[in-house]
Amino acid sequence: MVRSIRHLVFWPTFLVLIAAVIASLMDLEAFLGATTALNTLILDNFAWLFSLAVSIC
């Protein structure tokens, strides 16, 4: 059985992944700093939402 991929879902995600791999290969320290800052930003602003989702489920 042949299944076609959903291009609107696959390609943006694939390109973000490739960009992350290239960025980490070019400058690992800057990449780690940026991803750590993004993770902190998300947790600072949405920790309540994660807690709510866990409580509901």
LOBATI-709431 format. One record per residue: z, y, x of N, C-alpha, C in turn; residue in one letter. Coordinates in steps of 0.2 Angstrom, whole numbers, padded with zeros to 4 digits, always signed. Each point is the difference from the previous one (the first is absolute). Example, Ala and Ser with C-alpha at 12.3 -4.5 7.8 and 13.67 -1.06 7.14 Angstrom:
// residues 2
+0039-0028+0066+0000+0006-0004+0000+0006+0004A-0004+0005-0002+0001+0006+0004+0003+0005-0004S
This chain:
// residues 57
+0000-0006+0004+0000+0006-0004+0000+0006+0004M-0005+0005-0001+0000+0006+0004+0003+0005-0004V+0004+0004+0004+0003+0006-0004-0001+0006+0004R-0002+0005-0003-0002+0006+0004+0007+0004+0000S+0000+0004+0006+0006+0004+0001-0001+0007-0004I+0006+0003-0002+0000+0006-0004+0000+0006+0006R-0006+0002+0001-0001+0005+0005+0005+0006+0000H+0001+0003-0006+0005+0006-0001+0007-0002+0002L+0002-0006+0000+0006-0002+0002+0000-0002+0008V-0005-0004+0002+0000-0003+0007-0001+0005+0005F-0006+0004-0001-0002+0005+0006+0005+0005+0002W+0003+0004-0005+0005+0005+0002+0006-0003+0004P+0003-0006-0003+0005-0004+0003-0002-0002+0007T-0005-0003+0001-0003-0002+0006+0000+0005+0005F-0003+0006-0002-0001+0006+0005+0007+0003+0002L+0005+0000-0005+0006+0002+0002+0003-0005+0005V+0000-0006-0001+0002-0005+0005-0003+0001+0007L-0007+0000+0000-0003+0001+0006+0002+0007+0004I+0001+0005-0004+0002+0006+0003+0007+0000+0003A+0004-0004-0003+0007-0001+0002+0000-0004+0007A-0004-0005+0000-0001-0004+0006-0003+0004+0006V-0005+0004-0002-0002+0004+0006+0005+0005+0002I+0003+0003-0005+0005+0005+0002+0006-0003+0004A+0002-0006-0001+0005-0003+0003-0002-0002+0007S-0007-0002+0001-0002-0002+0007-0001+0006+0004L-0002+0006-0003-0001+0006+0004+0006+0003+0002M+0005+0001-0004+0007+0003+0002+0005-0003-0004D+0003-0005+0002+0005-0004-0003+0007+0004-0002L+0002+0004+0005+0006+0004-0001-0001+0005-0006E-0006+0003+0000-0002+0005-0006+0000-0003-0006A-0003-0006+0000-0001-0004-0006+0007-0002-0003F+0004-0003+0004+0007-0002-0002+0004+0006-0002L-0001+0006+0003+0003+0006-0003-0002+0002-0006G-0007+0000-0001-0003+0002-0007+0002-0005-0005A+0000-0006+0001+0002-0005-0005+0007+0000-0002T+0004+0001+0005+0008+0001-0001+0001+0006-0004T-0003+0006+0001+0001+0006-0003-0002-0001-0008A-0006-0004-0001-0002-0001-0006+0004-0005-0004L+0003-0005+0003+0005-0004-0003+0006+0003-0002N+0003+0005+0004+0006+0004-0001-0002+0004-0006T-0005+0004+0000-0002+0004-0006+0000-0004-0006L-0003-0006+0000-0001-0004-0007+0007-0002-0002I+0004-0002+0005+0007-0002-0002+0004+0005-0002L+0000+0006+0003+0004+0006-0002-0002+0002-0007D-0006+0000-0002-0002+0002-0006+0000-0005-0006N-0001-0006+0002-0001-0005-0005+0005-0006+0000F+0005+0001+0004+0005-0006+0000+0003-0001-0007A+0001+0005-0004+0003-0001-0007-0005-0004-0004W-0006+0001+0001-0005-0004-0004+0000-0008+0002L+0001-0001+0007+0000-0007+0002+0007-0003-0003F+0005+0004+0000+0006-0003-0003-0001-0001-0007S-0003+0004-0004-0001-0001-0007-0004-0006-0001L-0005-0001+0004-0005-0005-0001+0004-0007+0001A+0004+0000+0005+0004-0006+0001+0005-0002-0005V+0003+0006-0003+0005-0001-0005-0004-0003-0007S-0006+0003-0001-0003-0003-0006-0003-0007+0001I-0002-0002+0006-0003-0006+0001+0006-0005+0001C
